[in-house]
Structure formats: C-alpha cells, structure tokens
Amino acid sequence: MKVSLASALGTCFGVKDAISLAMAPEFAGDLTIVGQLVHNPQVNVSLKQNGVDLVNGIEHIDKIKTKKVMITAHGAAEKTKQKLYEAGFVVYDASCPLVMRVHKTVKDMVARGYFPIVIGQENHVEVKGIVGDLEDYVVINSEEDLEKIRDTGKKKFGIVSQTTQQVEKIESLAKAIEEMDCVEEVHFVNTICQPTRDRQIAVRELADTVDLMIVIGGYNSSNTKKLVQVCEEKSVSVFHIESSSQLEESWFKDRKHVGITAGTSTPEYLINEIHEDILTIAKKMESLETETV
C-alpha cells in the first residue's frame, strides 16, 4: 500500500503566527483568547497547558480574569475590539492578514456605493467579524439564500467570500448573483485565501491517484471540511479525523494508495504522527497479504 502526502497541507502562515504570538512566554498565566485562536483541538489544549485562558466570545467578557486579551486568527469587528479596550483590557490582535484584507475590501466596496454580500457561513466567527461593522449586508451560503438579495431592494452589489470556502462554490454563487434579474451591477472579489486554494488544489490532484483519503483537522474547521468535500466530489473514500487514535485498520484493507491532507489549522507534528501510524498500518497490511499468499 502506497502512502502519499498532499503537496500542500497543514498550518498556514497566519495560523503559525497566531500560535507563536499566543505561546510567547510573557503571556503565560496572563492572557485570555476571545474565542478559539484556531479551530484545532490539540492547539487549544497546548494553549491551556501554557496557562492561556479561553472564552467563547465577546459575549463572555464578564468571565475574563486576565488583563491581557487576544483576538483570534479569524479576526473580529472593530466594535468588538473597541468594547475590549473600553473594558480596560490590553488587546493583542492575532488576526490573519488575509482575513483583515476581506474586512478592508468590504469597507472599500461600501464606500463606493456597493451593497455588501458575503459568501460563507453566517454563524462562523470569521464571517461575524467581517459583517460586524456593517450597517446592512447579506450572507449567502447556497443558492437557496439568493432571495435575500432580492429582498434588499438594491441593484448594485459588492461580493466577497469567507477565506476558507471552496473555490468552485464561491465562483458558482457569484455567477448566479450576477445573473439575477434584480441585479444591475456586481463587483466580485474572490477573497478565498491562497493557503486554502493551495490545499484544495493539492487534494484535488492527489484524489485523482488514490483510493482512500485521510483528512486531518478540527471538526469545526471550515477549511478542513472543504477538503473533505473536494474528496467526496471526486468520489474518493474519505475519513476526517482529529487524532491518530481515530484511525481504524479496517479502513485500509485492500487499499492500494492512501492520500493524506490536513487543514490550515493542523499542526505539523500531528500530521507526522498520523503519517507514521498509517505507514505502520501499511506495513502490517503488506505482511498479512504475504502470509495469505
């Protein structure tokens, strides 16, 4: 059984920078992260072991016991940051620059008279941050949501996307919006981040050559779930796991080529650990096949 890693996988620069900042020695015992720094369970455990507290969001500000707080890699609205400042906290911002580029793009669109449309998951922390400073907006996640656009009564729209969405989905929805009879003008900026694009391209290429794909990452990680979707669209058997303990030998029986990929919040050490465990399973499978022959 052959085992291959995707050509692009695992933590992106934005995630690495956020983790490095939060794990700095000077923050130990005196930092609260407002939300999940990144959507990965192992990272959250490491932060807690380093003395970092976590609260679910700005609505839990009364539970923050430290003087220093940190905005997550997913970004936050300016009014959220202002609320923390006004409460007397020292605020550190670990927002990914590519997420903040979306904030700036939307702001520029509104200034130019476009009604803002965000393609993404309305309840995702990144999307909440993107729309948090907007007076009016629409969030679209599927064609079923398109009627929201008609309900605005507007004709001129600016479209951006959550950074971790699937490329084909965003492009398809943007085209559908452009073709609506109530829409006169569209300014579309595809703000899916390059690391997300790279990992989707890599998993798509690898999926063409394997008969099983293992996707590693948090179950609440948007970009990881999109990698699973790409595999499903390719009709490749796929399992989404968060840790090595979830691997089952039965998945690998009679497989010829197994691919491994991971979301942008998945640490390198975890990928290496699971890779090694799969290689061990592969050797065991080969040994059993030899004994059977």
KAKA-V168118 format. One line per field, one symbol per residue. ss: DSSP state (a for helix, b for strand, c for the rest). burial: I if it has 16 or more other C-alpha atoms within 10 Angstrom, else O. A space follows every 50 residues. Layout:
ss = ???
burial = ???
//
This chain:
ss = cbbbbcccccccaaaaaaaaaaccaaaccccbbbccccccaaaaaaaaac ccbbbccaaaaaaccccbbbbccccccaaaaaaaaacccbbbbcccaaaa aaaaaaaaaaacccbbbbbcccccaaaaaaaccccccbbbccaaacaaaa aacccbbbbbbcccccaaaaaaaaaaaaccccccbbbbcccccaaaaaaa aaaaaaaccccbbbbbcccccaaaaaaaaaaaaccccbbbbccaaaccaa aaccccbbbbbbcccccaaaaaaaaaaaaaaaaaaaaaaaaac
burial = IOIIIIOIIIIIOIIIIIIOIIIOOOIIOOIIIIIIIIIIIIIIOOIOOI IIIIIOOIOOOOOIOIOIIIIIIIIIIOOIIOOIOOOOIOIIIIIIOIII OIIOIIIOIIOOOIIIIIIIIIOOIIIIIIIIOOOOIIIIIOOOOIOOIO OOOOOOIIIIIIIIIIIOOIOOIIOOIIOOOOIOOIIIOIIIIOIIIOII IIIIOIIOOIIIIIIIIIOOIIIIIIIIOIIOOOOIIIIIIIIIOOIOOO OIOOIOIIIIIIIIIIIOOIIOOIIOOIIOIIOOIOOOOOOOO
//
